[in-house]
């Protein structure tokens, strides 16, 4: 049993405002609790209390008490809860540090003192459960965001903790992997485990969970049966409601970018196989596909972060190879999948303006506009490293938009974002298009891709297998059968967890 008794908390170096305030909650053994709420509502902070990371790791001011299996987290060490609570972080990169996936999963088992036979048995069980056997010999650093998420989950599941706490486990996962994780959680819950899932992509989890709470500004807004939560989630705009696109793609524009038979290898694996595509000026294009299909590798070629083993790439009629990093940045701006890879300043304000200053551009009114559009004014004097993952994503994206590149590339912009921001970013992309931006969206969120893009390019196993309108491709039986796209109704908020 886990109990929160009048818990309030604020992080160090903040003198006002509580991230959590007056939380009274008891989670019984065997419950399946779904925790929802907007970005910055305190969901991850709530999770850090379960194994003593708050207060022992993060510090700050903690009022009230948290009991886990009768133990007060404030009076014990984090290691005392290793065998009681398994935590999968929101940022998978923060959890992976071994040379291979097999070593990553074995690390926690070794710390529990298990024998080699027991360790091998647990590795075999968890990799079969999540169907990631083919990843065992690979380095975690070379995996896609979704694959990293599955490995982080496997490393915790393998330790068989009685309570499993997952912070946005479906972020970065495609529809197939999301279904696997959902099935695995149902199986584990049937086995008697206590499960707590913090999620923005709740969809079908409302059917699986036995209880749901909704956090707003650090307080519990709703606590009850998941079936009764749906009206609250709609009212709070945590379920996105996209406006219908007003136009279809116009033909006959100039080409902004042309890729000709791009191929790329990494770790003796062929990641891209003769990929060819064209992007027109002013177009909103979505590159969609499953985890590991080569989407992120492809867009890293667009501004020269990676150079192809074969093939050619031209932007505005000029080849990318040979251009300086500064020239590339002014042509193609990429907001990375993991915002932590993009930060290097101590304040959000400085982070936003860093690229603008390097390019020698004047931000002026544009800076104020972007801060309003992205809801960043209250974050300007905070450290980007101490924000929620959703807030980090907004800052990273805004810093690229401020540079006003010819082509704006957004790698998984929906990850970690609540429904409110998904609605806002969909509207923002329309506004940016009107300002002359060419936009490339990389995502596995097909509802978002349908709502925001004029055209899709479908990647599957490193190859282009589809190119056309969302309406045409989403109903393509051949693509659905090969698993290149999901076979669900895009009007259902595109949530592959359903």
Secondary structure as UniProt FT lines:
FT   STRAND          2..10
FT   TURN            12..13
FT   STRAND          20..27
FT   TURN            29..30
FT   STRAND          32..37
FT   TURN            39..40
FT   HELIX           43..48
FT   TURN            49..52
FT   HELIX           53..56
FT   TURN            57..58
FT   STRAND          61..68
FT   TURN            69..70
FT   STRAND          71..72
FT   HELIX           73..75
FT   HELIX           78..81
FT   TURN            82..84
FT   STRAND          85..88
FT   HELIX           92..94
FT   HELIX           101..111
FT   TURN            112..113
FT   HELIX           116..130
FT   HELIX           133..135
FT   TURN            136..137
FT   HELIX           140..142
FT   HELIX           145..157
FT   TURN            158..159
FT   STRAND          163..167
FT   TURN            169..172
FT   HELIX           175..190
FT   TURN            191..192
FT   STRAND          194..198
FT   TURN            203..204
FT   HELIX           205..208
FT   STRAND          211..216
FT   TURN            217..218
FT   STRAND          219..224
FT   HELIX           226..228
FT   HELIX           230..235
FT   TURN            236..237
FT   STRAND          255..266
FT   TURN            267..268
FT   STRAND          269..280
FT   TURN            281..282
FT   STRAND          284..288
FT   TURN            291..292
FT   HELIX           295..302
FT   TURN            303..304
FT   STRAND          310..315
FT   TURN            316..317
FT   STRAND          318..319
FT   TURN            321..322
FT   HELIX           325..331
FT   STRAND          332..335
FT   HELIX           339..341
FT   HELIX           348..358
FT   TURN            359..360
FT   HELIX           364..374
FT   HELIX           377..379
FT   TURN            380..381
FT   HELIX           384..386
FT   HELIX           389..402
FT   TURN            403..404
FT   STRAND          407..411
FT   TURN            413..416
FT   HELIX           419..434
FT   TURN            435..436
FT   STRAND          438..443
FT   HELIX           446..452
FT   STRAND          455..460
FT   TURN            461..462
FT   STRAND          463..468
FT   HELIX           470..474
FT   HELIX           477..481
FT   TURN            482..483
FT   TURN            490..494
FT   TURN            496..497
//
